[in-house]
Amino acid sequence: MQLDAADRQLIDSYQRGLPVCERPYQAMAQTLGLTEDEVIERLSALKAQQVLSRIGPVFEHSQAGASLLAAVAAPPEKMDRVATQINLAPGVNHNYAREHTYNLWFVMTAPDEHTLDERLDELERKLRLPMLRLPMIKGYHIDLGFPIDWEALP
Amino acid sequence: MNMPLRQAGTTPGPNLFKTNPVSPWGLLRLRQQLEQGLPLTPRPYQTLAEQTGLTESQVMEAIEQWQEQGLIKRLGLVVKHRTLGYNANAMVVWNVPDEYVAELGARMAKVPFITLCYQRPRQLPDWPYNLFCMIHGVSRDRVRAQLKGLIADFGLADIPHSVLFSTKAYRQRGGRYVSHG
């Protein structure tokens, strides 16, 4: 998707450090030479176009609650159905098909470890598929707010 | 529930409760609302205040304090890279000798095209890999070239690895630790 210069500038400037003040969009507008209305309209449009998933805080997993990366090996012809079942389980926030015997990879979150284990046990029973449970031991770099390489994009 | 801002009287945050007591339920509701994102109203913190029963200044103080404490990692625009044309997403997993994993993880973390990097446990015999890194790239060819360069630069030819390209996103959204759904 092609974005105009102002949209790119919004993204380049505010993947982090969104102002915490009474009129944050006005503060952003002043920095970028736009009006407050323009900033709000552009952000709404970018959300509607699925360029942004949200304006907001990204919580630190380890502090925000419990989470875990899990994977199952679904029979290829049943992948969509298994993926739907996974999405129905509470707390699933990422779920991707990947090219591997373990072909469905998802992140499950919960308020605490105990609830997380219960949710995973329940899902494992429902799916009747062996599940890899891969909690994080150590994060070396966890931040998807990397600079967008506009030149490289199609 | 791991709530960094606890009820006044137990272990209050350093600044938040000096003046007015803040409702712990209000703070929980604020966490729930924030997991959905900041409202696109001219005064979003006031909107959040109305939704949570807190005051606008309590909302702003809580958010600032959560940022200082690291509960909020960043506050800003959350991009859906796939929409922008990052069409190739590879999870590259490595079976690294345990004594070497911390050093290699720290080095990989500094590589610009590696967007996530972490250590997870092996689950033998099915899953021998203990170091994960993610590459968000514009095409598979480009990702493969980046990976080839990485293996050459870091001398990883002897480290078994596997590349798991994603083929479909069934769900991609922020974590909802305290809100429902």
HADDOCK unambig.tbl for C-alpha pairs under 7 A between the chains (distance, minus, plus):
assign (segid A and resid 1 and name CA) (segid B and resid 83 and name CA) 6.51 0.50 0.50
assign (segid A and resid 1 and name CA) (segid B and resid 84 and name CA) 5.28 0.50 0.50
assign (segid A and resid 1 and name CA) (segid B and resid 85 and name CA) 6.63 0.50 0.50
assign (segid A and resid 11 and name CA) (segid B and resid 77 and name CA) 6.63 0.50 0.50
assign (segid A and resid 14 and name CA) (segid B and resid 76 and name CA) 5.41 0.50 0.50
assign (segid A and resid 14 and name CA) (segid B and resid 77 and name CA) 5.95 0.50 0.50
assign (segid A and resid 15 and name CA) (segid B and resid 76 and name CA) 4.52 0.50 0.50
assign (segid A and resid 15 and name CA) (segid B and resid 77 and name CA) 4.48 0.50 0.50
assign (segid A and resid 15 and name CA) (segid B and resid 78 and name CA) 6.43 0.50 0.50
assign (segid A and resid 16 and name CA) (segid B and resid 74 and name CA) 5.35 0.50 0.50
assign (segid A and resid 16 and name CA) (segid B and resid 75 and name CA) 5.10 0.50 0.50
assign (segid A and resid 16 and name CA) (segid B and resid 76 and name CA) 4.42 0.50 0.50
assign (segid A and resid 16 and name CA) (segid B and resid 77 and name CA) 6.91 0.50 0.50
assign (segid A and resid 17 and name CA) (segid B and resid 74 and name CA) 6.97 0.50 0.50
assign (segid A and resid 17 and name CA) (segid B and resid 75 and name CA) 5.78 0.50 0.50
assign (segid A and resid 17 and name CA) (segid B and resid 76 and name CA) 6.15 0.50 0.50
assign (segid A and resid 18 and name CA) (segid B and resid 75 and name CA) 5.58 0.50 0.50
assign (segid A and resid 18 and name CA) (segid B and resid 76 and name CA) 5.00 0.50 0.50
assign (segid A and resid 20 and name CA) (segid B and resid 60 and name CA) 6.21 0.50 0.50
assign (segid A and resid 22 and name CA) (segid B and resid 43 and name CA) 5.74 0.50 0.50
assign (segid A and resid 22 and name CA) (segid B and resid 45 and name CA) 6.78 0.50 0.50
assign (segid A and resid 23 and name CA) (segid B and resid 42 and name CA) 5.99 0.50 0.50
assign (segid A and resid 23 and name CA) (segid B and resid 43 and name CA) 5.31 0.50 0.50
assign (segid A and resid 25 and name CA) (segid B and resid 42 and name CA) 6.66 0.50 0.50
assign (segid A and resid 40 and name CA) (segid B and resid 40 and name CA) 6.11 0.50 0.50
assign (segid A and resid 50 and name CA) (segid B and resid 80 and name CA) 6.67 0.50 0.50
assign (segid A and resid 50 and name CA) (segid B and resid 83 and name CA) 6.47 0.50 0.50
assign (segid A and resid 51 and name CA) (segid B and resid 79 and name CA) 5.92 0.50 0.50
assign (segid A and resid 51 and name CA) (segid B and resid 80 and name CA) 5.25 0.50 0.50
assign (segid A and resid 51 and name CA) (segid B and resid 83 and name CA) 5.56 0.50 0.50
assign (segid A and resid 51 and name CA) (segid B and resid 84 and name CA) 6.47 0.50 0.50
assign (segid A and resid 52 and name CA) (segid B and resid 77 and name CA) 6.65 0.50 0.50
assign (segid A and resid 52 and name CA) (segid B and resid 78 and name CA) 5.49 0.50 0.50
assign (segid A and resid 52 and name CA) (segid B and resid 79 and name CA) 4.46 0.50 0.50
assign (segid A and resid 52 and name CA) (segid B and resid 80 and name CA) 5.36 0.50 0.50
assign (segid A and resid 53 and name CA) (segid B and resid 78 and name CA) 5.69 0.50 0.50
assign (segid A and resid 53 and name CA) (segid B and resid 79 and name CA) 6.07 0.50 0.50
assign (segid A and resid 53 and name CA) (segid B and resid 80 and name CA) 5.95 0.50 0.50
assign (segid A and resid 54 and name CA) (segid B and resid 37 and name CA) 5.34 0.50 0.50
assign (segid A and resid 54 and name CA) (segid B and resid 77 and name CA) 6.45 0.50 0.50
assign (segid A and resid 54 and name CA) (segid B and resid 78 and name CA) 5.55 0.50 0.50
assign (segid A and resid 55 and name CA) (segid B and resid 37 and name CA) 5.17 0.50 0.50
assign (segid A and resid 55 and name CA) (segid B and resid 38 and name CA) 5.33 0.50 0.50
assign (segid A and resid 55 and name CA) (segid B and resid 76 and name CA) 5.66 0.50 0.50
assign (segid A and resid 55 and name CA) (segid B and resid 77 and name CA) 4.70 0.50 0.50
assign (segid A and resid 55 and name CA) (segid B and resid 78 and name CA) 6.02 0.50 0.50
assign (segid A and resid 56 and name CA) (segid B and resid 34 and name CA) 6.78 0.50 0.50
assign (segid A and resid 56 and name CA) (segid B and resid 37 and name CA) 4.42 0.50 0.50
assign (segid A and resid 56 and name CA) (segid B and resid 38 and name CA) 5.04 0.50 0.50
assign (segid A and resid 56 and name CA) (segid B and resid 75 and name CA) 5.38 0.50 0.50
assign (segid A and resid 56 and name CA) (segid B and resid 76 and name CA) 5.25 0.50 0.50
assign (segid A and resid 56 and name CA) (segid B and resid 77 and name CA) 6.33 0.50 0.50
assign (segid A and resid 56 and name CA) (segid B and resid 78 and name CA) 6.96 0.50 0.50
assign (segid A and resid 57 and name CA) (segid B and resid 34 and name CA) 6.74 0.50 0.50
assign (segid A and resid 57 and name CA) (segid B and resid 37 and name CA) 6.80 0.50 0.50
assign (segid A and resid 57 and name CA) (segid B and resid 72 and name CA) 5.93 0.50 0.50
assign (segid A and resid 57 and name CA) (segid B and resid 74 and name CA) 5.70 0.50 0.50
assign (segid A and resid 57 and name CA) (segid B and resid 75 and name CA) 4.27 0.50 0.50
assign (segid A and resid 57 and name CA) (segid B and resid 76 and name CA) 6.37 0.50 0.50
assign (segid A and resid 58 and name CA) (segid B and resid 72 and name CA) 5.75 0.50 0.50
assign (segid A and resid 58 and name CA) (segid B and resid 73 and name CA) 5.55 0.50 0.50
assign (segid A and resid 58 and name CA) (segid B and resid 74 and name CA) 5.41 0.50 0.50
assign (segid A and resid 58 and name CA) (segid B and resid 75 and name CA) 6.34 0.50 0.50
assign (segid A and resid 59 and name CA) (segid B and resid 71 and name CA) 5.67 0.50 0.50
assign (segid A and resid 59 and name CA) (segid B and resid 72 and name CA) 4.47 0.50 0.50
assign (segid A and resid 59 and name CA) (segid B and resid 73 and name CA) 5.49 0.50 0.50
assign (segid A and resid 60 and name CA) (segid B and resid 70 and name CA) 6.75 0.50 0.50
assign (segid A and resid 60 and name CA) (segid B and resid 71 and name CA) 5.16 0.50 0.50
assign (segid A and resid 60 and name CA) (segid B and resid 72 and name CA) 5.81 0.50 0.50
assign (segid A and resid 60 and name CA) (segid B and resid 73 and name CA) 5.45 0.50 0.50
assign (segid A and resid 63 and name CA) (segid B and resid 2 and name CA) 6.78 0.50 0.50
assign (segid A and resid 63 and name CA) (segid B and resid 71 and name CA) 5.64 0.50 0.50
assign (segid A and resid 64 and name CA) (segid B and resid 2 and name CA) 6.51 0.50 0.50
assign (segid A and resid 64 and name CA) (segid B and resid 71 and name CA) 6.29 0.50 0.50
assign (segid A and resid 64 and name CA) (segid B and resid 177 and name CA) 6.48 0.50 0.50
assign (segid A and resid 65 and name CA) (segid B and resid 1 and name CA) 6.61 0.50 0.50
assign (segid A and resid 65 and name CA) (segid B and resid 2 and name CA) 6.06 0.50 0.50
assign (segid A and resid 65 and name CA) (segid B and resid 177 and name CA) 5.83 0.50 0.50
assign (segid A and resid 83 and name CA) (segid B and resid 170 and name CA) 6.78 0.50 0.50
assign (segid A and resid 90 and name CA) (segid B and resid 181 and name CA) 5.97 0.50 0.50
assign (segid A and resid 91 and name CA) (segid B and resid 176 and name CA) 6.56 0.50 0.50
assign (segid A and resid 91 and name CA) (segid B and resid 181 and name CA) 6.54 0.50 0.50
assign (segid A and resid 93 and name CA) (segid B and resid 171 and name CA) 6.37 0.50 0.50
assign (segid A and resid 93 and name CA) (segid B and resid 172 and name CA) 5.91 0.50 0.50
assign (segid A and resid 93 and name CA) (segid B and resid 173 and name CA) 5.32 0.50 0.50
assign (segid A and resid 93 and name CA) (segid B and resid 174 and name CA) 6.26 0.50 0.50
assign (segid A and resid 93 and name CA) (segid B and resid 175 and name CA) 5.70 0.50 0.50
assign (segid A and resid 94 and name CA) (segid B and resid 171 and name CA) 4.98 0.50 0.50
assign (segid A and resid 94 and name CA) (segid B and resid 172 and name CA) 4.60 0.50 0.50
assign (segid A and resid 94 and name CA) (segid B and resid 173 and name CA) 6.34 0.50 0.50
assign (segid A and resid 95 and name CA) (segid B and resid 169 and name CA) 6.13 0.50 0.50
assign (segid A and resid 95 and name CA) (segid B and resid 170 and name CA) 5.20 0.50 0.50
assign (segid A and resid 95 and name CA) (segid B and resid 171 and name CA) 4.85 0.50 0.50
assign (segid A and resid 95 and name CA) (segid B and resid 172 and name CA) 6.62 0.50 0.50
assign (segid A and resid 96 and name CA) (segid B and resid 166 and name CA) 6.34 0.50 0.50
assign (segid A and resid 96 and name CA) (segid B and resid 168 and name CA) 5.71 0.50 0.50
assign (segid A and resid 96 and name CA) (segid B and resid 169 and name CA) 4.53 0.50 0.50
assign (segid A and resid 96 and name CA) (segid B and resid 170 and name CA) 5.58 0.50 0.50
assign (segid A and resid 96 and name CA) (segid B and resid 171 and name CA) 6.88 0.50 0.50
assign (segid A and resid 97 and name CA) (segid B and resid 166 and name CA) 5.50 0.50 0.50
assign (segid A and resid 97 and name CA) (segid B and resid 167 and name CA) 5.41 0.50 0.50
assign (segid A and resid 97 and name CA) (segid B and resid 168 and name CA) 5.08 0.50 0.50
assign (segid A and resid 97 and name CA) (segid B and resid 169 and name CA) 6.43 0.50 0.50
assign (segid A and resid 98 and name CA) (segid B and resid 164 and name CA) 5.61 0.50 0.50
assign (segid A and resid 98 and name CA) (segid B and resid 165 and name CA) 5.47 0.50 0.50
assign (segid A and resid 98 and name CA) (segid B and resid 166 and name CA) 4.14 0.50 0.50
assign (segid A and resid 98 and name CA) (segid B and resid 167 and name CA) 5.57 0.50 0.50
assign (segid A and resid 99 and name CA) (segid B and resid 164 and name CA) 5.29 0.50 0.50
assign (segid A and resid 99 and name CA) (segid B and resid 165 and name CA) 5.72 0.50 0.50
assign (segid A and resid 99 and name CA) (segid B and resid 166 and name CA) 6.44 0.50 0.50
assign (segid A and resid 100 and name CA) (segid B and resid 164 and name CA) 6.30 0.50 0.50
assign (segid A and resid 109 and name CA) (segid B and resid 175 and name CA) 6.69 0.50 0.50
assign (segid A and resid 109 and name CA) (segid B and resid 176 and name CA) 6.93 0.50 0.50
assign (segid A and resid 109 and name CA) (segid B and resid 177 and name CA) 6.00 0.50 0.50
assign (segid A and resid 110 and name CA) (segid B and resid 177 and name CA) 5.24 0.50 0.50
assign (segid A and resid 111 and name CA) (segid B and resid 1 and name CA) 5.19 0.50 0.50
assign (segid A and resid 111 and name CA) (segid B and resid 177 and name CA) 5.15 0.50 0.50
assign (segid A and resid 111 and name CA) (segid B and resid 178 and name CA) 5.98 0.50 0.50
assign (segid A and resid 112 and name CA) (segid B and resid 1 and name CA) 5.70 0.50 0.50
assign (segid A and resid 134 and name CA) (segid B and resid 120 and name CA) 5.76 0.50 0.50
assign (segid A and resid 134 and name CA) (segid B and resid 121 and name CA) 6.04 0.50 0.50
assign (segid A and resid 135 and name CA) (segid B and resid 120 and name CA) 5.94 0.50 0.50
assign (segid A and resid 136 and name CA) (segid B and resid 118 and name CA) 6.86 0.50 0.50
assign (segid A and resid 136 and name CA) (segid B and resid 119 and name CA) 6.07 0.50 0.50
assign (segid A and resid 136 and name CA) (segid B and resid 120 and name CA) 4.85 0.50 0.50
assign (segid A and resid 137 and name CA) (segid B and resid 119 and name CA) 5.34 0.50 0.50
assign (segid A and resid 137 and name CA) (segid B and resid 120 and name CA) 5.14 0.50 0.50
assign (segid A and resid 137 and name CA) (segid B and resid 121 and name CA) 6.92 0.50 0.50
assign (segid A and resid 138 and name CA) (segid B and resid 118 and name CA) 5.63 0.50 0.50
assign (segid A and resid 138 and name CA) (segid B and resid 119 and name CA) 5.09 0.50 0.50
assign (segid A and resid 139 and name CA) (segid B and resid 117 and name CA) 6.27 0.50 0.50
assign (segid A and resid 139 and name CA) (segid B and resid 118 and name CA) 4.26 0.50 0.50
assign (segid A and resid 139 and name CA) (segid B and resid 119 and name CA) 6.34 0.50 0.50
assign (segid A and resid 140 and name CA) (segid B and resid 105 and name CA) 5.85 0.50 0.50
assign (segid A and resid 140 and name CA) (segid B and resid 106 and name CA) 5.71 0.50 0.50
assign (segid A and resid 140 and name CA) (segid B and resid 109 and name CA) 5.71 0.50 0.50
assign (segid A and resid 140 and name CA) (segid B and resid 117 and name CA) 5.37 0.50 0.50
assign (segid A and resid 140 and name CA) (segid B and resid 118 and name CA) 5.31 0.50 0.50
assign (segid A and resid 141 and name CA) (segid B and resid 109 and name CA) 5.13 0.50 0.50
assign (segid A and resid 141 and name CA) (segid B and resid 116 and name CA) 5.22 0.50 0.50
assign (segid A and resid 141 and name CA) (segid B and resid 117 and name CA) 4.98 0.50 0.50
assign (segid A and resid 141 and name CA) (segid B and resid 118 and name CA) 6.77 0.50 0.50
assign (segid A and resid 142 and name CA) (segid B and resid 115 and name CA) 6.94 0.50 0.50
assign (segid A and resid 142 and name CA) (segid B and resid 116 and name CA) 4.76 0.50 0.50
assign (segid A and resid 142 and name CA) (segid B and resid 117 and name CA) 6.37 0.50 0.50
assign (segid A and resid 143 and name CA) (segid B and resid 115 and name CA) 6.55 0.50 0.50
assign (segid A and resid 143 and name CA) (segid B and resid 116 and name CA) 6.42 0.50 0.50
assign (segid A and resid 144 and name CA) (segid B and resid 115 and name CA) 6.01 0.50 0.50
assign (segid A and resid 153 and name CA) (segid B and resid 85 and name CA) 5.72 0.50 0.50
assign (segid A and resid 153 and name CA) (segid B and resid 138 and name CA) 6.20 0.50 0.50
assign (segid A and resid 154 and name CA) (segid B and resid 85 and name CA) 6.18 0.50 0.50
